[in-house]
Amino acid sequence: MTYRYVALARYCDGLPVEDDFAIHEGPVPVPGDGQFRARHIWNSVDPGTRSRLSGSDTYAAAQTLGKPMDGFSVGVIEESKHPDWPEGTQIFFAGGWRTHSILNGKGFIGKVQEAGLPLSTWIGVLGVPGLTAWFGTREIGRFREGDRVLISSAAGPVGATAGQLARAWGASRVVGIAGTAEKCAWLTEEAGFDAAINYKAVDDLDAAIAENMPEGVDLLFDNVGNRMIDRVLPRMRYKGRICVSGQVADYSVAPAERDGIRNTMPFITHQVNMQGLVVFTFAKGFAEALTGMAKMIHAGQLKLKEERFEGLDAMPSAFCGLFRGENFGRRVVRVGDET
Ligand SMILES: NC(=O)c1ccc[n+]([C@@H]2O[C@H](COP(=O)([O-])OP(=O)(O)OC[C@H]3O[C@@H](n4cnc5c(N)ncnc54)[C@H](OP(=O)(O)O)[C@@H]3O)[C@@H](O)[C@H]2O)c1
């Protein structure tokens, strides 16, 4: 048995590339008192990670060169010196791009409870993407029944879940923006969106948004960044809300070179509210949200596409592809046996 992990080999400049990462090996770590070792089964790759790869801190500290990349994982406890976390327990946790983790039960961690769902669901709809969608829509977006909801990067795990939650909670219109015809077809045919705009295929995205949101936007759930927010601001309705969930178009751009937000007048004229989301601030509500979303999955109200990769070595390319629009749904990487 060998411990393997992916580390950042150098700080990223622009879009991340596979050579920014390196694979390392070492002895399998041994838990001390009050600790346990998890064997990872599934790891995720998350676009927000990019914000920590340029060497500067965000709300989370910059990724350290040579150390295992942070991320989310599902695994099983294989050695424990902690009474509450016995061997054999399946868990989801802030694990990372590695094959084993030493944990103490604190931070983002939970026991897999819902039977009958693939284990990888716990880093998908029932993981950080689903929680981001839930709290971004409900708490930051202050969702109200009848809302007209617009979502960017709508075919990604966060966007697709946010749209389906808004649909289930009584939105009057849900429109997604995504980068391929296939993604747009899935949004309308499978995920229950009213319409989807392929932003790479339309000549005039502003006009396409106006056409598809004829009565304006009550809630913009933005995963993309400043330029998207700026173009949607003039379409915001009175007391509209913008949830700043992510900035996937901006993470790889130096702050001084990012687009600005100029259409600020609706903040006054329409009393629009824009607020950023840090999903972990809602940790107290995670259990309730997970129970709610598990029920919706079983009821067929919540669907998520998943792309599966094999082996730890696949993690850098799975991650870099997120910024080329290659992923269609949640990217998960199998790094260990499920049995
Ligand atoms: N605030 C929080 O607490 C929190 C927590 C977790 C995640 N997030 C954020 O939620 C957002 C969505 O995450 P996710 O996991 O669901 O990933 P995701 O939306 O699947 O992100 C990858 C997708 O982003 C789109 N994209 C990539 N580069 C782009 C560009 N330059 N312009 C426009 N779109 C681009 C591509 O889709 P297209 O083909 O459609 O272009 C790509 O497939 C991310 O920004 C993430 O950081 C926030």
The ligand as an SDF file (V2000), in Angstrom:
LIG
                    3D

 48 52  0  0  0  0  0  0  0  0999 V2000
  -19.0830   30.4900   -3.0620 N   0  0  0  0  0  0  0  0  0  0  0  0
  -18.9380   29.2390   -2.6600 C   0  0  0  0  0  0  0  0  0  0  0  0
  -18.9890   28.9270   -1.4740 O   0  0  0  0  0  0  0  0  0  0  0  0
  -18.7090   28.1990   -3.7140 C   0  0  0  0  0  0  0  0  0  0  0  0
  -18.5520   26.8450   -3.3660 C   0  0  0  0  0  0  0  0  0  0  0  0
  -18.3460   25.9260   -4.3930 C   0  0  0  0  0  0  0  0  0  0  0  0
  -18.2910   26.3410   -5.7240 C   0  0  0  0  0  0  0  0  0  0  0  0
  -18.4330   27.6760   -6.0060 N   0  0  0  0  0  0  0  0  0  0  0  0
  -18.3530   28.1830   -7.3700 C   0  0  0  0  0  0  0  0  0  0  0  0
  -19.4350   27.7200   -8.1180 O   0  0  0  0  0  0  0  0  0  0  0  0
  -19.0780   27.8240   -9.4980 C   0  0  0  0  0  0  0  0  0  0  0  0
  -19.5490   26.5960  -10.2230 C   0  0  0  0  0  0  0  0  0  0  0  0
  -18.8310   25.4700   -9.7510 O   0  0  0  0  0  0  0  0  0  0  0  0
  -19.0330   24.0440  -10.3880 P   0  0  0  0  0  0  0  0  0  0  0  0
  -18.3120   23.0890   -9.5190 O   0  0  0  0  0  0  0  0  0  0  0  0
  -20.4710   23.8430  -10.6650 O   0  0  0  0  0  0  0  0  0  0  0  0
  -18.2080   24.1400  -11.7330 O   0  0  0  0  0  0  0  0  0  0  0  0
  -18.6420   24.3880  -13.2420 P   0  0  0  0  0  0  0  0  0  0  0  0
  -19.7640   25.3630  -13.3010 O   0  0  0  0  0  0  0  0  0  0  0  0
  -18.8430   23.0850  -13.8990 O   0  0  0  0  0  0  0  0  0  0  0  0
  -17.3140   25.0690  -13.7940 O   0  0  0  0  0  0  0  0  0  0  0  0
  -16.7150   24.6850  -15.0060 C   0  0  0  0  0  0  0  0  0  0  0  0
  -17.5290   25.2560  -16.1450 C   0  0  0  0  0  0  0  0  0  0  0  0
  -17.3900   26.6580  -16.1470 O   0  0  0  0  0  0  0  0  0  0  0  0
  -17.6000   27.1510  -17.4320 C   0  0  0  0  0  0  0  0  0  0  0  0
  -16.4890   28.0440  -17.7880 N   0  0  0  0  0  0  0  0  0  0  0  0
  -15.1800   27.7660  -17.7730 C   0  0  0  0  0  0  0  0  0  0  0  0
  -14.4700   28.8370  -18.1720 N   0  0  0  0  0  0  0  0  0  0  0  0
  -15.3710   29.7940  -18.4480 C   0  0  0  0  0  0  0  0  0  0  0  0
  -15.2670   31.1340  -18.9250 C   0  0  0  0  0  0  0  0  0  0  0  0
  -14.0790   31.6940  -19.1690 N   0  0  0  0  0  0  0  0  0  0  0  0
  -16.4100   31.8440  -19.1040 N   0  0  0  0  0  0  0  0  0  0  0  0
  -17.6120   31.2860  -18.8300 C   0  0  0  0  0  0  0  0  0  0  0  0
  -17.7630   30.0340  -18.3760 N   0  0  0  0  0  0  0  0  0  0  0  0
  -16.6610   29.2990  -18.1960 C   0  0  0  0  0  0  0  0  0  0  0  0
  -17.5750   25.9500  -18.3820 C   0  0  0  0  0  0  0  0  0  0  0  0
  -18.9210   25.6790  -18.7610 O   0  0  0  0  0  0  0  0  0  0  0  0
  -19.5330   26.2340  -20.1590 P   0  0  0  0  0  0  0  0  0  0  0  0
  -19.2940   25.1550  -21.1670 O   0  0  0  0  0  0  0  0  0  0  0  0
  -20.9540   26.4240  -19.8300 O   0  0  0  0  0  0  0  0  0  0  0  0
  -18.7900   27.4880  -20.4770 O   0  0  0  0  0  0  0  0  0  0  0  0
  -17.0380   24.8510  -17.5190 C   0  0  0  0  0  0  0  0  0  0  0  0
  -17.5120   23.5830  -17.9400 O   0  0  0  0  0  0  0  0  0  0  0  0
  -17.5620   28.0200   -9.5540 C   0  0  0  0  0  0  0  0  0  0  0  0
  -17.2690   29.3460   -9.9340 O   0  0  0  0  0  0  0  0  0  0  0  0
  -17.1340   27.7230   -8.1440 C   0  0  0  0  0  0  0  0  0  0  0  0
  -15.9840   28.4330   -7.7830 O   0  0  0  0  0  0  0  0  0  0  0  0
  -18.6440   28.5960   -5.0290 C   0  0  0  0  0  0  0  0  0  0  0  0
  1  2  1  0
  2  3  2  0
  2  4  1  0
  4  5  1  0
  4 48  2  0
  5  6  2  0
  6  7  1  0
  7  8  2  0
  8  9  1  0
  8 48  1  0
  9 10  1  0
  9 46  1  0
 10 11  1  0
 11 12  1  0
 11 44  1  0
 12 13  1  0
 13 14  1  0
 14 15  2  0
 14 16  1  0
 14 17  1  0
 17 18  1  0
 18 19  2  0
 18 20  1  0
 18 21  1  0
 21 22  1  0
 22 23  1  0
 23 24  1  0
 23 42  1  0
 24 25  1  0
 25 26  1  0
 25 36  1  0
 26 27  1  0
 26 35  1  0
 27 28  2  0
 28 29  1  0
 29 30  1  0
 29 35  2  0
 30 31  1  0
 30 32  2  0
 32 33  1  0
 33 34  2  0
 34 35  1  0
 36 37  1  0
 36 42  1  0
 37 38  1  0
 38 39  2  0
 38 40  1  0
 38 41  1  0
 42 43  1  0
 44 45  1  0
 44 46  1  0
 46 47  1  0
M  CHG  2   8   1  16  -1
M  END
$$$$
